[in-house]
């Protein structure tokens, strides 16, 4: 018997929305420049790498929370 999948919490949905918006039109305008160089990368490229890392951290947190809930359900 497979339990029905649940949505992440409202806070995580907001977090992922903010991360996604930071990588497209509204957020990309803030970072649309070459200077300054950060870790040898143009700022625009660093902006995207930082937000992809932030999304990764959010996914790991969500995965750990879901795993803990599955253990509690059994």
Backbone as JSON, one array per atom type, in Angstrom:
{
  "sequence": "XXXXXXXXXXXXXXXXXXXXXXXXXXXXXXXXXXXXXXXXXXXXXXXXXXXXXXXXXXXXXXXXXXXXXXXXXX",
  "N": [[0.85, -1.17, 0.0], [0.78, 2.07, -1.02], [1.44, 5.2, 0.34], [-0.16, 8.39, -0.22], [1.58, 10.97, -1.94], [2.77, 13.97, -0.36], [2.63, 17.56, -0.38], [5.42, 19.83, -0.1], [6.14, 21.93, 2.77], [4.59, 25.18, 3.27], [6.5, 27.19, 3.68], [8.8, 26.11, 2.44], [7.9, 25.99, -0.21], [7.66, 28.72, -0.78], [10.35, 29.42, -0.47], [11.57, 27.99, -2.62], [10.3, 29.26, -4.73], [11.26, 31.9, -4.49], [13.98, 31.42, -4.95], [13.88, 30.51, -7.6], [12.82, 32.78, -8.91], [14.91, 34.55, -8.5], [16.7, 33.72, -10.33], [15.67, 34.27, -12.81], [14.03, 36.79, -14.79], [13.32, 39.11, -12.81], [15.29, 38.88, -10.76], [17.65, 38.53, -12.14], [18.18, 40.99, -13.25], [19.32, 42.45, -11.19], [21.82, 41.32, -10.95], [23.04, 41.65, -13.4], [25.8, 42.18, -14.59], [29.31, 42.38, -15.32], [31.53, 43.07, -13.78], [31.83, 43.15, -10.23], [34.51, 40.72, -10.1], [34.0, 37.59, -8.7], [35.43, 35.11, -6.92], [36.9, 34.63, -9.19], [34.99, 34.51, -11.15], [32.7, 36.14, -13.37], [30.28, 38.45, -12.03], [27.59, 37.93, -12.73], [27.59, 35.2, -13.51], [28.48, 34.04, -11.13], [26.26, 34.7, -9.53], [24.24, 33.0, -10.55], [25.39, 30.46, -9.99], [25.48, 30.57, -7.2], [22.73, 30.65, -6.55], [21.86, 28.2, -7.6], [23.24, 26.49, -5.89], [21.94, 27.23, -3.51], [19.36, 26.28, -4.07], [19.95, 23.55, -4.14], [20.65, 23.08, -1.44], [18.16, 23.59, -0.24], [16.66, 21.49, -1.37], [17.94, 19.28, -0.21], [17.33, 19.68, 2.49], [14.52, 19.47, 2.38], [14.3, 16.82, 1.5], [15.42, 15.44, 3.69], [13.57, 16.07, 5.7], [11.23, 14.85, 4.65], [12.05, 12.19, 4.68], [12.3, 11.76, 7.42], [9.62, 12.02, 8.19], [8.48, 9.82, 6.9], [9.62, 7.7, 8.32], [8.46, 8.13, 10.82], [5.8, 7.61, 10.17], [5.68, 4.87, 9.77]],
  "CA": [[0.0, 0.0, 0.0], [1.59, 3.28, -1.14], [0.77, 6.42, 0.82], [-0.19, 9.47, -1.2], [2.63, 11.97, -1.71], [2.32, 15.24, 0.18], [3.37, 18.73, -0.82], [6.3, 20.42, 0.91], [5.51, 22.97, 3.58], [4.41, 26.48, 2.61], [7.78, 27.9, 3.74], [9.68, 25.58, 1.41], [7.39, 26.42, -1.51], [8.06, 30.13, -0.92], [11.8, 29.4, -0.64], [11.88, 27.57, -3.98], [9.81, 30.31, -5.63], [12.22, 33.02, -4.42], [15.21, 30.99, -5.63], [13.63, 30.48, -9.04], [12.67, 34.16, -9.4], [16.21, 35.2, -8.47], [17.48, 33.27, -11.48], [15.07, 34.73, -14.06], [13.96, 38.22, -15.06], [13.49, 40.14, -11.77], [16.55, 38.73, -10.03], [18.8, 38.64, -13.04], [18.48, 42.41, -13.46], [20.2, 42.89, -10.1], [23.17, 40.77, -11.13], [23.43, 41.72, -14.8], [27.04, 42.93, -14.78], [30.51, 41.55, -15.34], [32.33, 43.46, -12.62], [33.13, 42.66, -9.78], [34.79, 39.3, -10.21], [33.87, 36.88, -7.43], [36.09, 33.82, -7.05], [37.35, 34.54, -10.57], [33.84, 34.44, -12.06], [31.92, 37.37, -13.49], [29.24, 38.48, -11.01], [26.37, 37.31, -13.25], [27.76, 33.76, -13.43], [28.5, 33.72, -9.7], [24.88, 34.82, -9.06], [23.54, 31.77, -10.9], [25.98, 29.35, -9.26], [25.06, 30.69, -5.8], [21.32, 30.27, -6.42], [21.76, 26.76, -7.81], [23.67, 25.89, -4.63], [20.86, 27.46, -2.55], [18.31, 25.31, -4.4], [20.43, 22.24, -3.71], [20.52, 23.02, 0.02], [16.74, 23.46, 0.04], [16.24, 20.14, -1.72], [18.47, 18.36, 0.79], [16.52, 19.88, 3.7], [13.2, 18.89, 2.12], [14.46, 15.36, 1.45], [15.62, 14.95, 5.06], [12.28, 16.19, 6.41], [10.32, 13.82, 4.16], [12.54, 10.91, 5.17], [11.96, 11.66, 8.85], [8.18, 11.81, 8.28], [8.19, 8.45, 6.49], [10.0, 6.83, 9.42], [7.45, 8.31, 11.85], [4.54, 7.01, 9.72], [5.74, 3.39, 9.81]],
  "C": [[0.9, 1.24, 0.0], [0.84, 4.48, -0.6], [0.81, 7.5, -0.26], [0.9, 10.49, -0.9], [2.03, 13.28, -1.2], [3.18, 16.37, -0.37], [4.34, 19.18, 0.27], [5.57, 21.51, 1.68], [5.44, 24.28, 2.81], [5.73, 27.27, 2.6], [8.75, 27.42, 2.66], [9.2, 25.97, 0.01], [7.76, 27.88, -1.79], [9.56, 30.22, -1.19], [12.18, 29.04, -2.08], [11.41, 28.6, -5.0], [10.78, 31.49, -5.66], [13.51, 32.65, -5.15], [15.02, 30.98, -7.14], [13.51, 31.88, -9.62], [14.0, 34.9, -9.41], [17.05, 34.83, -9.69], [16.88, 33.71, -12.81], [14.91, 36.23, -14.01], [14.12, 39.16, -13.86], [14.84, 40.07, -11.07], [17.76, 38.91, -10.9], [19.14, 40.09, -13.35], [19.44, 42.95, -12.4], [21.64, 42.49, -10.39], [23.71, 40.92, -12.54], [24.63, 42.66, -15.0], [28.22, 41.96, -14.75], [31.37, 41.83, -14.12], [31.44, 43.49, -11.39], [33.29, 41.17, -10.07], [34.71, 38.68, -8.82], [34.41, 35.47, -7.65], [36.51, 33.58, -8.51], [36.23, 34.45, -11.59], [33.22, 35.82, -12.2], [30.72, 37.29, -12.53], [27.97, 37.76, -11.47], [26.45, 35.78, -13.15], [27.79, 33.3, -11.97], [27.1, 33.74, -9.11], [24.12, 33.52, -9.32], [24.09, 30.58, -10.13], [25.53, 29.39, -7.8], [23.6, 30.27, -5.63], [21.09, 28.79, -6.7], [22.19, 26.02, -6.55], [22.58, 26.07, -3.56], [19.69, 26.51, -2.81], [18.69, 23.9, -3.95], [20.27, 22.07, -2.2], [19.05, 22.86, 0.41], [16.2, 22.08, -0.27], [16.73, 19.12, -0.71], [17.65, 18.47, 2.08], [15.14, 19.25, 3.53], [13.26, 17.37, 2.1], [14.62, 14.79, 2.86], [14.33, 15.02, 5.86], [11.3, 15.11, 5.96], [10.75, 12.43, 4.64], [12.2, 10.7, 6.64], [10.47, 11.42, 9.02], [7.81, 10.4, 7.89], [8.53, 7.47, 7.6], [8.96, 6.92, 10.53], [6.14, 7.64, 11.47], [4.52, 5.49, 9.84], [5.6, 2.85, 11.18]]
}
